[in-house]
Amino acid sequence: MVYFSLVTLATVGYGDILPHSEIARALANIEAVIGQFYVAVIVAVFVGCTLRSRTSSPRADWPGGCRQLVTGGIRYRVIAKIA
């Protein structure tokens, strides 16, 4: 199941494992679409944080603000806040 899910999320679709029922095919299609949107959103967040940090100082307002956190000499970039 993990192999099939990874191949479906990556939209590689080797074809060695196929869903047989209509419901399984529909769920595999939904998984492939959601997987692509997930990757697109993650890339957009990183690009937005990078562009924002280049054009202005890092913002600490939430949601969507990028903020740098320094702990023990290591600099982290906070890109999301979990409630």
PDB file with SEQRES, HELIX, SHEET and CRYST1 records, atoms N, CA, C and O in Angstrom:
SEQRES   1 A   83  MET VAL TYR PHE SER LEU VAL THR LEU ALA THR VAL GLY          
SEQRES   2 A   83  TYR GLY ASP ILE LEU PRO HIS SER GLU ILE ALA ARG ALA          
SEQRES   3 A   83  LEU ALA ASN ILE GLU ALA VAL ILE GLY GLN PHE TYR VAL          
SEQRES   4 A   83  ALA VAL ILE VAL ALA VAL PHE VAL GLY CYS THR LEU ARG          
SEQRES   5 A   83  SER ARG THR SER SER PRO ARG ALA ASP TRP PRO GLY GLY          
SEQRES   6 A   83  CYS ARG GLN LEU VAL THR GLY GLY ILE ARG TYR ARG VAL          
SEQRES   7 A   83  ILE ALA LYS ILE ALA                                          
HELIX    1 AA1 VAL A    2  LEU A    9  1                                   8    
HELIX    2 AA2 GLU A   22  THR A   55  1                                  34    
SHEET    1 AA1 2 ARG A  67  THR A  71  0                                        
SHEET    2 AA1 2 ILE A  74  VAL A  78 -1                                        
CRYST1    1.000    1.000    1.000  90.00  90.00  90.00 P 1           1          
ATOM      1  N   MET A   1       0.822  -1.191   0.000  1.00  0.00           N  
ATOM      2  CA  MET A   1       0.000   0.000   0.000  1.00  0.00           C  
ATOM      3  C   MET A   1       0.867   1.257   0.000  1.00  0.00           C  
ATOM      4  O   MET A   1       0.543   2.234  -0.675  1.00  0.00           O  
ATOM      5  N   VAL A   2       1.967   1.237   0.753  1.00  0.00           N  
ATOM      6  CA  VAL A   2       2.839   2.404   0.809  1.00  0.00           C  
ATOM      7  C   VAL A   2       3.487   2.633  -0.562  1.00  0.00           C  
ATOM      8  O   VAL A   2       3.583   3.771  -1.023  1.00  0.00           O  
ATOM      9  N   TYR A   3       3.920   1.573  -1.197  1.00  0.00           N  
ATOM     10  CA  TYR A   3       4.526   1.685  -2.520  1.00  0.00           C  
ATOM     11  C   TYR A   3       3.525   2.259  -3.519  1.00  0.00           C  
ATOM     12  O   TYR A   3       3.860   3.180  -4.264  1.00  0.00           O  
ATOM     13  N   PHE A   4       2.311   1.731  -3.545  1.00  0.00           N  
ATOM     14  CA  PHE A   4       1.293   2.217  -4.467  1.00  0.00           C  
ATOM     15  C   PHE A   4       0.965   3.674  -4.184  1.00  0.00           C  
ATOM     16  O   PHE A   4       0.781   4.465  -5.109  1.00  0.00           O  
ATOM     17  N   SER A   5       0.894   4.031  -2.908  1.00  0.00           N  
ATOM     18  CA  SER A   5       0.584   5.405  -2.542  1.00  0.00           C  
ATOM     19  C   SER A   5       1.698   6.350  -2.983  1.00  0.00           C  
ATOM     20  O   SER A   5       1.418   7.429  -3.503  1.00  0.00           O  
ATOM     21  N   LEU A   6       2.954   5.960  -2.783  1.00  0.00           N  
ATOM     22  CA  LEU A   6       4.076   6.796  -3.197  1.00  0.00           C  
ATOM     23  C   LEU A   6       4.100   6.981  -4.707  1.00  0.00           C  
ATOM     24  O   LEU A   6       4.309   8.093  -5.193  1.00  0.00           O  
ATOM     25  N   VAL A   7       3.888   5.908  -5.448  1.00  0.00           N  
ATOM     26  CA  VAL A   7       3.867   5.988  -6.906  1.00  0.00           C  
ATOM     27  C   VAL A   7       2.702   6.857  -7.372  1.00  0.00           C  
ATOM     28  O   VAL A   7       2.837   7.604  -8.341  1.00  0.00           O  
ATOM     29  N   THR A   8       1.567   6.767  -6.695  1.00  0.00           N  
ATOM     30  CA  THR A   8       0.406   7.571  -7.064  1.00  0.00           C  
ATOM     31  C   THR A   8       0.622   9.036  -6.724  1.00  0.00           C  
ATOM     32  O   THR A   8       0.309   9.905  -7.537  1.00  0.00           O  
ATOM     33  N   LEU A   9       1.153   9.331  -5.534  1.00  0.00           N  
ATOM     34  CA  LEU A   9       1.398  10.718  -5.150  1.00  0.00           C  
ATOM     35  C   LEU A   9       2.422  11.379  -6.065  1.00  0.00           C  
ATOM     36  O   LEU A   9       2.308  12.568  -6.365  1.00  0.00           O  
ATOM     37  N   ALA A  10       3.408  10.631  -6.506  1.00  0.00           N  
ATOM     38  CA  ALA A  10       4.419  11.170  -7.409  1.00  0.00           C  
ATOM     39  C   ALA A  10       3.923  11.203  -8.853  1.00  0.00           C  
ATOM     40  O   ALA A  10       4.621  11.705  -9.734  1.00  0.00           O  
ATOM     41  N   THR A  11       2.745  10.683  -9.102  1.00  0.00           N  
ATOM     42  CA  THR A  11       2.119  10.554 -10.426  1.00  0.00           C  
ATOM     43  C   THR A  11       3.042   9.878 -11.427  1.00  0.00           C  
ATOM     44  O   THR A  11       3.044  10.219 -12.610  1.00  0.00           O  
ATOM     45  N   VAL A  12       3.828   8.914 -10.948  1.00  0.00           N  
ATOM     46  CA  VAL A  12       4.682   8.149 -11.837  1.00  0.00           C  
ATOM     47  C   VAL A  12       3.845   7.089 -12.533  1.00  0.00           C  
ATOM     48  O   VAL A  12       3.928   6.938 -13.752  1.00  0.00           O  
ATOM     49  N   GLY A  13       3.048   6.359 -11.782  1.00  0.00           N  
ATOM     50  CA  GLY A  13       2.128   5.386 -12.342  1.00  0.00           C  
ATOM     51  C   GLY A  13       2.811   4.275 -13.115  1.00  0.00           C  
ATOM     52  O   GLY A  13       2.594   4.132 -14.319  1.00  0.00           O  
ATOM     53  N   TYR A  14       3.636   3.484 -12.437  1.00  0.00           N  
ATOM     54  CA  TYR A  14       4.346   2.404 -13.120  1.00  0.00           C  
ATOM     55  C   TYR A  14       3.404   1.386 -13.752  1.00  0.00           C  
ATOM     56  O   TYR A  14       3.720   0.837 -14.808  1.00  0.00           O  
ATOM     57  N   GLY A  15       2.276   1.125 -13.143  1.00  0.00           N  
ATOM     58  CA  GLY A  15       1.317   0.194 -13.717  1.00  0.00           C  
ATOM     59  C   GLY A  15       1.469  -1.232 -13.251  1.00  0.00           C  
ATOM     60  O   GLY A  15       0.753  -2.111 -13.732  1.00  0.00           O  
ATOM     61  N   ASP A  16       2.387  -1.495 -12.322  1.00  0.00           N  
ATOM     62  CA  ASP A  16       2.542  -2.857 -11.831  1.00  0.00           C  
ATOM     63  C   ASP A  16       1.485  -3.198 -10.783  1.00  0.00           C  
ATOM     64  O   ASP A  16       1.195  -4.374 -10.564  1.00  0.00           O  
ATOM     65  N   ILE A  17       0.912  -2.200 -10.140  1.00  0.00           N  
ATOM     66  CA  ILE A  17      -0.197  -2.394  -9.208  1.00  0.00           C  
ATOM     67  C   ILE A  17      -1.329  -1.491  -9.674  1.00  0.00           C  
ATOM     68  O   ILE A  17      -1.136  -0.289  -9.858  1.00  0.00           O  
ATOM     69  N   LEU A  18      -2.505  -2.068  -9.864  1.00  0.00           N  
ATOM     70  CA  LEU A  18      -3.640  -1.301 -10.363  1.00  0.00           C  
ATOM     71  C   LEU A  18      -4.848  -1.478  -9.457  1.00  0.00           C  
ATOM     72  O   LEU A  18      -5.091  -2.582  -8.970  1.00  0.00           O  
ATOM     73  N   PRO A  19      -5.609  -0.421  -9.220  1.00  0.00           N  
ATOM     74  CA  PRO A  19      -6.865  -0.576  -8.486  1.00  0.00           C  
ATOM     75  C   PRO A  19      -7.912  -1.220  -9.400  1.00  0.00           C  
ATOM     76  O   PRO A  19      -8.010  -0.878 -10.579  1.00  0.00           O  
ATOM     77  N   HIS A  20      -8.693  -2.153  -8.845  1.00  0.00           N  
ATOM     78  CA  HIS A  20      -9.650  -2.882  -9.676  1.00  0.00           C  
ATOM     79  C   HIS A  20     -11.053  -2.302  -9.624  1.00  0.00           C  
ATOM     80  O   HIS A  20     -11.739  -2.258 -10.645  1.00  0.00           O  
ATOM     81  N   SER A  21     -11.484  -1.865  -8.474  1.00  0.00           N  
ATOM     82  CA  SER A  21     -12.851  -1.363  -8.378  1.00  0.00           C  
ATOM     83  C   SER A  21     -12.911   0.111  -8.763  1.00  0.00           C  
ATOM     84  O   SER A  21     -11.894   0.805  -8.775  1.00  0.00           O  
ATOM     85  N   GLU A  22     -14.120   0.580  -9.076  1.00  0.00           N  
ATOM     86  CA  GLU A  22     -14.321   1.977  -9.449  1.00  0.00           C  
ATOM     87  C   GLU A  22     -14.000   2.917  -8.282  1.00  0.00           C  
ATOM     88  O   GLU A  22     -13.439   3.995  -8.476  1.00  0.00           O  
ATOM     89  N   ILE A  23     -14.361   2.494  -7.080  1.00  0.00           N  
ATOM     90  CA  ILE A  23     -14.097   3.331  -5.905  1.00  0.00           C  
ATOM     91  C   ILE A  23     -12.588   3.461  -5.670  1.00  0.00           C  
ATOM     92  O   ILE A  23     -12.096   4.547  -5.362  1.00  0.00           O  
ATOM     93  N   ALA A  24     -11.864   2.363  -5.815  1.00  0.00           N  
ATOM     94  CA  ALA A  24     -10.411   2.406  -5.626  1.00  0.00           C  
ATOM     95  C   ALA A  24      -9.751   3.285  -6.684  1.00  0.00           C  
ATOM     96  O   ALA A  24      -8.814   4.021  -6.377  1.00  0.00           O  
ATOM     97  N   ARG A  25     -10.232   3.216  -7.930  1.00  0.00           N  
ATOM     98  CA  ARG A  25      -9.687   4.083  -8.976  1.00  0.00           C  
ATOM     99  C   ARG A  25      -9.962   5.553  -8.678  1.00  0.00           C  
ATOM    100  O   ARG A  25      -9.091   6.403  -8.865  1.00  0.00           O  
ATOM    101  N   ALA A  26     -11.166   5.847  -8.219  1.00  0.00           N  
ATOM    102  CA  ALA A  26     -11.518   7.231  -7.885  1.00  0.00           C  
ATOM    103  C   ALA A  26     -10.643   7.755  -6.745  1.00  0.00           C  
ATOM    104  O   ALA A  26     -10.162   8.887  -6.793  1.00  0.00           O  
ATOM    105  N   LEU A  27     -10.443   6.926  -5.724  1.00  0.00           N  
ATOM    106  CA  LEU A  27      -9.603   7.338  -4.602  1.00  0.00           C  
ATOM    107  C   LEU A  27      -8.143   7.530  -5.034  1.00  0.00           C  
ATOM    108  O   LEU A  27      -7.470   8.439  -4.547  1.00  0.00           O  
ATOM    109  N   ALA A  28      -7.655   6.684  -5.938  1.00  0.00           N  
ATOM    110  CA  ALA A  28      -6.286   6.849  -6.440  1.00  0.00           C  
ATOM    111  C   ALA A  28      -6.156   8.146  -7.234  1.00  0.00           C  
ATOM    112  O   ALA A  28      -5.139   8.832  -7.132  1.00  0.00           O  
ATOM    113  N   ASN A  29      -7.164   8.485  -8.014  1.00  0.00           N  
ATOM    114  CA  ASN A  29      -7.139   9.746  -8.756  1.00  0.00           C  
ATOM    115  C   ASN A  29      -7.163  10.941  -7.810  1.00  0.00           C  
ATOM    116  O   ASN A  29      -6.429  11.908  -8.009  1.00  0.00           O  
ATOM    117  N   ILE A  30      -7.993  10.876  -6.797  1.00  0.00           N  
ATOM    118  CA  ILE A  30      -8.063  11.963  -5.816  1.00  0.00           C  
ATOM    119  C   ILE A  30      -6.737  12.093  -5.087  1.00  0.00           C  
ATOM    120  O   ILE A  30      -6.273  13.206  -4.843  1.00  0.00           O  
ATOM    121  N   GLU A  31      -6.121  10.969  -4.736  1.00  0.00           N  
ATOM    122  CA  GLU A  31      -4.826  10.998  -4.053  1.00  0.00           C  
ATOM    123  C   GLU A  31      -3.756  11.640  -4.936  1.00  0.00           C  
ATOM    124  O   GLU A  31      -2.923  12.399  -4.440  1.00  0.00           O  
ATOM    125  N   ALA A  32      -3.768  11.346  -6.229  1.00  0.00           N  
ATOM    126  CA  ALA A  32      -2.784  11.929  -7.140  1.00  0.00           C  
ATOM    127  C   ALA A  32      -2.962  13.438  -7.246  1.00  0.00           C  
ATOM    128  O   ALA A  32      -1.977  14.175  -7.252  1.00  0.00           O  
ATOM    129  N   VAL A  33      -4.195  13.905  -7.329  1.00  0.00           N  
ATOM    130  CA  VAL A  33      -4.457  15.342  -7.434  1.00  0.00           C  
ATOM    131  C   VAL A  33      -4.076  16.056  -6.142  1.00  0.00           C  
ATOM    132  O   VAL A  33      -3.416  17.094  -6.173  1.00  0.00           O  
ATOM    133  N   ILE A  34      -4.490  15.500  -5.011  1.00  0.00           N  
ATOM    134  CA  ILE A  34      -4.165  16.114  -3.721  1.00  0.00           C  
ATOM    135  C   ILE A  34      -2.654  16.105  -3.497  1.00  0.00           C  
ATOM    136  O   ILE A  34      -2.111  17.064  -2.947  1.00  0.00           O  
ATOM    137  N   GLY A  35      -1.981  15.063  -3.903  1.00  0.00           N  
ATOM    138  CA  GLY A  35      -0.529  14.993  -3.766  1.00  0.00           C  
ATOM    139  C   GLY A  35       0.169  16.096  -4.532  1.00  0.00           C  
ATOM    140  O   GLY A  35       1.136  16.674  -4.035  1.00  0.00           O  
ATOM    141  N   GLN A  36      -0.302  16.404  -5.741  1.00  0.00           N  
ATOM    142  CA  GLN A  36       0.297  17.487  -6.519  1.00  0.00           C  
ATOM    143  C   GLN A  36       0.014  18.848  -5.901  1.00  0.00           C  
ATOM    144  O   GLN A  36       0.891  19.712  -5.880  1.00  0.00           O  
ATOM    145  N   PHE A  37      -1.198  19.048  -5.398  1.00  0.00           N  
ATOM    146  CA  PHE A  37      -1.509  20.310  -4.731  1.00  0.00           C  
ATOM    147  C   PHE A  37      -0.685  20.476  -3.458  1.00  0.00           C  
ATOM    148  O   PHE A  37      -0.265  21.587  -3.137  1.00  0.00           O  
ATOM    149  N   TYR A  38      -0.453  19.398  -2.739  1.00  0.00           N  
ATOM    150  CA  TYR A  38       0.335  19.458  -1.512  1.00  0.00           C  
ATOM    151  C   TYR A  38       1.757  19.929  -1.819  1.00  0.00           C  
ATOM    152  O   TYR A  38       2.283  20.808  -1.137  1.00  0.00           O  
ATOM    153  N   VAL A  39       2.367  19.352  -2.829  1.00  0.00           N  
ATOM    154  CA  VAL A  39       3.720  19.751  -3.215  1.00  0.00           C  
ATOM    155  C   VAL A  39       3.722  21.209  -3.682  1.00  0.00           C  
ATOM    156  O   VAL A  39       4.634  21.962  -3.341  1.00  0.00           O  
ATOM    157  N   ALA A  40       2.716  21.613  -4.452  1.00  0.00           N  
ATOM    158  CA  ALA A  40       2.646  22.987  -4.944  1.00  0.00           C  
ATOM    159  C   ALA A  40       2.514  23.981  -3.792  1.00  0.00           C  
ATOM    160  O   ALA A  40       3.126  25.048  -3.828  1.00  0.00           O  
ATOM    161  N   VAL A  41       1.729  23.646  -2.775  1.00  0.00           N  
ATOM    162  CA  VAL A  41       1.558  24.545  -1.631  1.00  0.00           C  
ATOM    163  C   VAL A  41       2.851  24.658  -0.836  1.00  0.00           C  
ATOM    164  O   VAL A  41       3.221  25.756  -0.421  1.00  0.00           O  
ATOM    165  N   ILE A  42       3.537  23.556  -0.617  1.00  0.00           N  
ATOM    166  CA  ILE A  42       4.804  23.589   0.116  1.00  0.00           C  
ATOM    167  C   ILE A  42       5.828  24.446  -0.627  1.00  0.00           C  
ATOM    168  O   ILE A  42       6.513  25.262  -0.010  1.00  0.00           O  
ATOM    169  N   VAL A  43       5.939  24.272  -1.941  1.00  0.00           N  
ATOM    170  CA  VAL A  43       6.875  25.074  -2.733  1.00  0.00           C  
ATOM    171  C   VAL A  43       6.483  26.548  -2.674  1.00  0.00           C  
ATOM    172  O   VAL A  43       7.353  27.410  -2.549  1.00  0.00           O  
ATOM    173  N   ALA A  44       5.191  26.849  -2.761  1.00  0.00           N  
ATOM    174  CA  ALA A  44       4.733  28.243  -2.702  1.00  0.00           C  
ATOM    175  C   ALA A  44       5.061  28.887  -1.363  1.00  0.00           C  
ATOM    176  O   ALA A  44       5.426  30.062  -1.325  1.00  0.00           O  
ATOM    177  N   VAL A  45       4.942  28.152  -0.273  1.00  0.00           N  
ATOM    178  CA  VAL A  45       5.284  28.694   1.049  1.00  0.00           C  
ATOM    179  C   VAL A  45       6.763  29.027   1.122  1.00  0.00           C  
ATOM    180  O   VAL A  45       7.135  30.097   1.605  1.00  0.00           O  
ATOM    181  N   PHE A  46       7.610  28.124   0.648  1.00  0.00           N  
ATOM    182  CA  PHE A  46       9.051  28.380   0.672  1.00  0.00           C  
ATOM    183  C   PHE A  46       9.431  29.565  -0.216  1.00  0.00           C  
ATOM    184  O   PHE A  46      10.246  30.400   0.175  1.00  0.00           O  
ATOM    185  N   VAL A  47       8.846  29.635  -1.395  1.00  0.00           N  
ATOM    186  CA  VAL A  47       9.146  30.748  -2.297  1.00  0.00           C  
ATOM    187  C   VAL A  47       8.657  32.055  -1.690  1.00  0.00           C  
ATOM    188  O   VAL A  47       9.360  33.064  -1.752  1.00  0.00           O  
ATOM    189  N   GLY A  48       7.461  32.053  -1.104  1.00  0.00           N  
ATOM    190  CA  GLY A  48       6.937  33.256  -0.474  1.00  0.00           C  
ATOM    191  C   GLY A  48       7.808  33.735   0.671  1.00  0.00           C  
ATOM    192  O   GLY A  48       8.057  34.933   0.808  1.00  0.00           O  
ATOM    193  N   CYS A  49       8.266  32.818   1.485  1.00  0.00           N  
ATOM    194  CA  CYS A  49       9.156  33.193   2.599  1.00  0.00           C  
ATOM    195  C   CYS A  49      10.481  33.728   2.088  1.00  0.00           C  
ATOM    196  O   CYS A  49      11.014  34.695   2.632  1.00  0.00           O  
ATOM    197  N   THR A  50      11.014  33.108   1.052  1.00  0.00           N  
ATOM    198  CA  THR A  50      12.289  33.565   0.500  1.00  0.00           C  
ATOM    199  C   THR A  50      12.151  34.952  -0.108  1.00  0.00           C  
ATOM    200  O   THR A  50      12.994  35.818   0.126  1.00  0.00           O  
ATOM    201  N   LEU A  51      11.100  35.169  -0.883  1.00  0.00           N  
ATOM    202  CA  LEU A  51      10.911  36.480  -1.495  1.00  0.00           C  
ATOM    203  C   LEU A  51      10.638  37.549  -0.447  1.00  0.00           C  
ATOM    204  O   LEU A  51      11.134  38.671  -0.554  1.00  0.00           O  
ATOM    205  N   ARG A  52       9.855  37.207   0.558  1.00  0.00           N  
ATOM    206  CA  ARG A  52       9.549  38.179   1.598  1.00  0.00           C  
ATOM    207  C   ARG A  52      10.803  38.559   2.367  1.00  0.00           C  
ATOM    208  O   ARG A  52      10.989  39.726   2.714  1.00  0.00           O  
ATOM    209  N   SER A  53      11.671  37.580   2.639  1.00  0.00           N  
ATOM    210  CA  SER A  53      12.886  37.880   3.394  1.00  0.00           C  
ATOM    211  C   SER A  53      13.881  38.685   2.555  1.00  0.00           C  
ATOM    212  O   SER A  53      14.704  39.410   3.114  1.00  0.00           O  
ATOM    213  N   ARG A  54      13.822  38.574   1.242  1.00  0.00           N  
ATOM    214  CA  ARG A  54      14.716  39.355   0.384  1.00  0.00           C  
ATOM    215  C   ARG A  54      14.231  40.788   0.214  1.00  0.00           C  
ATOM    216  O   ARG A  54      15.048  41.696   0.059  1.00  0.00           O  
ATOM    217  N   THR A  55      12.927  41.009   0.241  1.00  0.00           N  
ATOM    218  CA  THR A  55      12.389  42.341  -0.031  1.00  0.00           C  
ATOM    219  C   THR A  55      12.205  43.175   1.226  1.00  0.00           C  
ATOM    220  O   THR A  55      12.255  44.403   1.157  1.00  0.00           O  
ATOM    221  N   SER A  56      11.997  42.550   2.355  1.00  0.00           N  
ATOM    222  CA  SER A  56      11.805  43.307   3.594  1.00  0.00           C  
ATOM    223  C   SER A  56      12.295  42.474   4.764  1.00  0.00           C  
ATOM    224  O   SER A  56      12.706  41.325   4.600  1.00  0.00           O  
ATOM    225  N   SER A  57      12.246  43.061   5.925  1.00  0.00           N  
ATOM    226  CA  SER A  57      12.661  42.324   7.111  1.00  0.00           C  
ATOM    227  C   SER A  57      11.628  41.249   7.427  1.00  0.00           C  
ATOM    228  O   SER A  57      10.450  41.426   7.115  1.00  0.00           O  
ATOM    229  N   PRO A  58      12.039  40.138   8.040  1.00  0.00           N  
ATOM    230  CA  PRO A  58      11.107  39.066   8.379  1.00  0.00           C  
ATOM    231  C   PRO A  58       9.997  39.564   9.290  1.00  0.00           C  
ATOM    232  O   PRO A  58      10.242  40.317  10.232  1.00  0.00           O  
ATOM    233  N   ARG A  59       8.787  39.140   9.001  1.00  0.00           N  
ATOM    234  CA  ARG A  59       7.624  39.576   9.756  1.00  0.00           C  
ATOM    235  C   ARG A  59       7.226  38.502  10.751  1.00  0.00           C  
ATOM    236  O   ARG A  59       7.407  37.308  10.512  1.00  0.00           O  
ATOM    237  N   ALA A  60       6.688  38.945  11.852  1.00  0.00           N  
ATOM    238  CA  ALA A  60       6.287  38.006  12.894  1.00  0.00           C  
ATOM    239  C   ALA A  60       4.776  37.908  13.024  1.00  0.00           C  
ATOM    240  O   ALA A  60       4.282  37.208  13.908  1.00  0.00           O  
ATOM    241  N   ASP A  61       4.033  38.594  12.165  1.00  0.00           N  
ATOM    242  CA  ASP A  61       2.579  38.519  12.279  1.00  0.00           C  
ATOM    243  C   ASP A  61       2.084  37.218  11.642  1.00  0.00           C  
ATOM    244  O   ASP A  61       2.630  36.750  10.643  1.00  0.00           O  
ATOM    245  N   TRP A  62       1.062  36.662  12.228  1.00  0.00           N  
ATOM    246  CA  TRP A  62       0.503  35.399  11.764  1.00  0.00           C  
ATOM    247  C   TRP A  62      -0.875  35.649  11.199  1.00  0.00           C  
ATOM    248  O   TRP A  62      -1.496  36.620  11.633  1.00  0.00           O  
ATOM    249  N   PRO A  63      -1.410  34.891  10.294  1.00  0.00           N  
ATOM    250  CA  PRO A  63      -0.810  33.755   9.598  1.00  0.00           C  
ATOM    251  C   PRO A  63       0.000  34.208   8.389  1.00  0.00           C  
ATOM    252  O   PRO A  63      -0.163  35.328   7.903  1.00  0.00           O  
ATOM    253  N   GLY A  64       0.843  33.359   7.927  1.00  0.00           N  
ATOM    254  CA  GLY A  64       1.593  33.592   6.713  1.00  0.00           C  
ATOM    255  C   GLY A  64       2.872  34.377   6.880  1.00  0.00           C  
ATOM    256  O   GLY A  64       3.597  34.560   5.901  1.00  0.00           O  
ATOM    257  N   GLY A  65       3.184  34.850   8.071  1.00  0.00           N  
ATOM    258  CA  GLY A  65       4.408  35.604   8.269  1.00  0.00           C  
ATOM    259  C   GLY A  65       5.592  34.675   8.465  1.00  0.00           C  
ATOM    260  O   GLY A  65       5.470  33.630   9.103  1.00  0.00           O  
ATOM    261  N   CYS A  66       6.732  35.053   7.920  1.00  0.00           N  
ATOM    262  CA  CYS A  66       7.953  34.287   8.120  1.00  0.00           C  
ATOM    263  C   CYS A  66       8.730  34.944   9.249  1.00  0.00           C  
ATOM    264  O   CYS A  66       8.803  36.170   9.327  1.00  0.00           O  
ATOM    265  N   ARG A  67       9.292  34.158  10.096  1.00  0.00           N  
ATOM    266  CA  ARG A  67      10.003  34.697  11.245  1.00  0.00           C  
ATOM    267  C   ARG A  67      11.244  33.861  11.484  1.00  0.00           C  
ATOM    268  O   ARG A  67      11.214  32.639  11.336  1.00  0.00           O  
ATOM    269  N   GLN A  68      12.335  34.516  11.853  1.00  0.00           N  
ATOM    270  CA  GLN A  68      13.557  33.790  12.144  1.00  0.00           C  
ATOM    271  C   GLN A  68      13.676  33.594  13.646  1.00  0.00           C  
ATOM    272  O   GLN A  68      13.357  34.482  14.437  1.00  0.00           O  
ATOM    273  N   LEU A  69      14.134  32.428  14.013  1.00  0.00           N  
ATOM    274  CA  LEU A  69      14.297  32.063  15.406  1.00  0.00           C  
ATOM    275  C   LEU A  69      15.743  31.614  15.600  1.00  0.00           C  
ATOM    276  O   LEU A  69      16.221  30.735  14.883  1.00  0.00           O  
ATOM    277  N   VAL A  70      16.430  32.205  16.551  1.00  0.00           N  
ATOM    278  CA  VAL A  70      17.818  31.849  16.816  1.00  0.00           C  
ATOM    279  C   VAL A  70      17.884  31.142  18.158  1.00  0.00           C  
ATOM    280  O   VAL A  70      17.509  31.707  19.186  1.00  0.00           O  
ATOM    281  N   THR A  71      18.362  29.902  18.143  1.00  0.00           N  
ATOM    282  CA  THR A  71      18.494  29.111  19.359  1.00  0.00           C  
ATOM    283  C   THR A  71      19.874  28.472  19.371  1.00  0.00           C  
ATOM    284  O   THR A  71      20.209  27.699  18.474  1.00  0.00           O  
ATOM    285  N   GLY A  72      20.660  28.785  20.362  1.00  0.00           N  
ATOM    286  CA  GLY A  72      21.979  28.177  20.498  1.00  0.00           C  
ATOM    287  C   GLY A  72      22.897  28.460  19.326  1.00  0.00           C  
ATOM    288  O   GLY A  72      23.727  27.623  18.970  1.00  0.00           O  
ATOM    289  N   GLY A  73      22.758  29.637  18.718  1.00  0.00           N  
ATOM    290  CA  GLY A  73      23.610  29.989  17.591  1.00  0.00           C  
ATOM    291  C   GLY A  73      23.142  29.431  16.263  1.00  0.00           C  
ATOM    292  O   GLY A  73      23.753  29.710  15.231  1.00  0.00           O  
ATOM    293  N   ILE A  74      22.063  28.643  16.263  1.00  0.00           N  
ATOM    294  CA  ILE A  74      21.522  28.080  15.030  1.00  0.00           C  
ATOM    295  C   ILE A  74      20.306  28.908  14.633  1.00  0.00           C  
ATOM    296  O   ILE A  74      19.429  29.171  15.456  1.00  0.00           O  
ATOM    297  N   ARG A  75      20.258  29.315  13.375  1.00  0.00           N  
ATOM    298  CA  ARG A  75      19.161  30.157  12.889  1.00  0.00           C  
ATOM    299  C   ARG A  75      18.117  29.281  12.192  1.00  0.00           C  
ATOM    300  O   ARG A  75      18.444  28.535  11.269  1.00  0.00           O  
ATOM    301  N   TYR A  76      16.874  29.376  12.632  1.00  0.00           N  
ATOM    302  CA  TYR A  76      15.761  28.635  12.048  1.00  0.00           C  
ATOM    303  C   TYR A  76      14.802  29.627  11.412  1.00  0.00           C  
ATOM    304  O   TYR A  76      14.686  30.765  11.868  1.00  0.00           O  
ATOM    305  N   ARG A  77      14.125  29.205  10.373  1.00  0.00           N  
ATOM    306  CA  ARG A  77      13.080  30.014   9.773  1.00  0.00           C  
ATOM    307  C   ARG A  77      11.733  29.347  10.049  1.00  0.00           C  
ATOM    308  O   ARG A  77      11.495  28.217   9.621  1.00  0.00           O  
ATOM    309  N   VAL A  78      10.868  30.041  10.754  1.00  0.00           N  
ATOM    310  CA  VAL A  78       9.546  29.524  11.088  1.00  0.00           C  
ATOM    311  C   VAL A  78       8.628  29.858   9.915  1.00  0.00           C  
ATOM    312  O   VAL A  78       8.460  31.031   9.582  1.00  0.00           O  
ATOM    313  N   ILE A  79       8.030  28.840   9.282  1.00  0.00           N  
ATOM    314  CA  ILE A  79       7.186  29.094   8.134  1.00  0.00           C  
ATOM    315  C   ILE A  79       5.724  28.816   8.403  1.00  0.00           C  
ATOM    316  O   ILE A  79       4.876  29.166   7.582  1.00  0.00           O  
ATOM    317  N   ALA A  80       5.408  28.209   9.505  1.00  0.00           N  
ATOM    318  CA  ALA A  80       4.025  27.907   9.813  1.00  0.00           C  
ATOM    319  C   ALA A  80       3.828  27.892  11.320  1.00  0.00           C  
ATOM    320  O   ALA A  80       4.746  27.599  12.086  1.00  0.00           O  
ATOM    321  N   LYS A  81       2.617  28.212  11.719  1.00  0.00           N  
ATOM    322  CA  LYS A  81       2.290  28.182  13.136  1.00  0.00           C  
ATOM    323  C   LYS A  81       1.115  27.233  13.323  1.00  0.00           C  
ATOM    324  O   LYS A  81       0.069  27.391  12.694  1.00  0.00           O  
ATOM    325  N   ILE A  82       1.293  26.262  14.180  1.00  0.00           N  
ATOM    326  CA  ILE A  82       0.234  25.318  14.474  1.00  0.00           C  
ATOM    327  C   ILE A  82      -0.502  25.817  15.688  1.00  0.00           C  
ATOM    328  O   ILE A  82       0.105  26.090  16.723  1.00  0.00           O  
ATOM    329  N   ALA A  83      -1.806  25.938  15.568  1.00  0.00           N  
ATOM    330  CA  ALA A  83      -2.632  26.492  16.632  1.00  0.00           C  
ATOM    331  C   ALA A  83      -2.358  25.775  17.895  1.00  0.00           C  
ATOM    332  O   ALA A  83      -2.955  26.090  18.925  1.00  0.00           O  
TER     333      ALA A  83                                                      
END                                                                             
